[in-house]
Amino acid sequence: MTTLTTLATDMRANRIVAGVRIPHPVSNPTVAPDKEIEVRTAIVERALEVLTETVEGPTVFAVDHAGAH
């Protein structure tokens, strides 16, 4: 999980889950606490899902964390 997906791709990471922001890759402290939990849960669940997917080289996986920004 990272917000620096280009760097992760350059480093040849196989599975890259896009985070929210550089200082808070798996959260957004500017949103309401219940929404922040939803954002964190969505990112972590997606990260666990991609572990089961077959990839050929670096692959960036997006997460639907609407309202996170």
C-alpha positions as CSV (number, residue, x, y, z in Angstrom):
1,M,0.0,0.0,0.0
2,T,1.5,3.3,-1.1
3,T,0.7,6.7,-2.6
4,L,3.9,6.5,-4.5
5,T,2.7,4.1,-7.1
6,T,5.2,5.2,-9.7
7,L,8.1,4.6,-7.3
8,A,6.7,1.2,-6.4
9,T,6.4,0.3,-10.1
10,D,9.9,1.4,-10.7
11,M,11.1,-0.8,-7.8
12,R,9.2,-3.7,-9.5
13,A,6.8,-4.4,-6.7
14,N,4.3,-6.9,-8.0
15,R,1.1,-5.8,-6.4
16,I,0.7,-2.1,-5.6
17,V,-2.4,-0.8,-3.8
18,A,-2.9,2.9,-4.2
19,G,-3.3,4.8,-1.0
20,V,-4.9,8.2,-0.2
21,R,-2.2,10.7,0.6
22,I,1.5,10.7,1.2
23,P,1.4,11.5,5.0
24,H,-1.7,9.2,5.5
25,P,-1.6,6.4,2.9
26,V,-4.4,4.3,4.6
27,S,-6.5,7.1,6.1
28,N,-7.7,10.6,5.8
29,P,-7.8,12.4,9.2
30,T,-9.8,15.3,7.6
31,V,-12.9,13.3,7.2
32,A,-15.4,12.2,9.9
33,P,-14.1,9.2,12.0
34,D,-16.7,6.8,10.7
35,K,-15.8,7.7,7.1
36,E,-12.1,7.3,7.9
37,I,-12.8,3.8,9.2
38,E,-14.6,3.0,5.9
39,V,-11.6,4.3,3.9
40,R,-9.1,2.2,5.9
41,T,-11.3,-0.9,5.7
42,A,-11.7,-0.5,1.9
43,I,-7.9,-0.1,1.4
44,V,-6.9,-3.0,3.6
45,E,-9.6,-5.3,2.2
46,R,-8.5,-4.5,-1.3
47,A,-4.8,-5.2,-0.3
48,L,-5.9,-8.6,1.0
49,E,-7.9,-9.4,-2.2
50,V,-5.0,-8.6,-4.5
51,L,-2.8,-11.1,-2.8
52,T,-4.8,-13.8,-4.4
53,E,-4.6,-12.3,-7.9
54,T,-2.1,-13.5,-10.5
55,V,0.0,-10.7,-11.9
56,E,2.7,-10.4,-14.5
57,G,5.1,-7.7,-13.2
58,P,4.1,-4.5,-11.4
59,T,0.4,-4.0,-11.2
60,V,-1.3,-1.0,-9.6
61,F,-4.7,-1.7,-8.0
62,A,-7.0,1.2,-7.3
63,V,-9.3,1.4,-4.3
64,D,-12.7,3.0,-4.4
65,H,-12.4,5.3,-1.4
66,A,-14.7,8.1,-2.5
67,G,-14.9,10.9,-0.1
68,A,-11.4,10.1,1.1
69,H,-9.9,13.3,-0.4
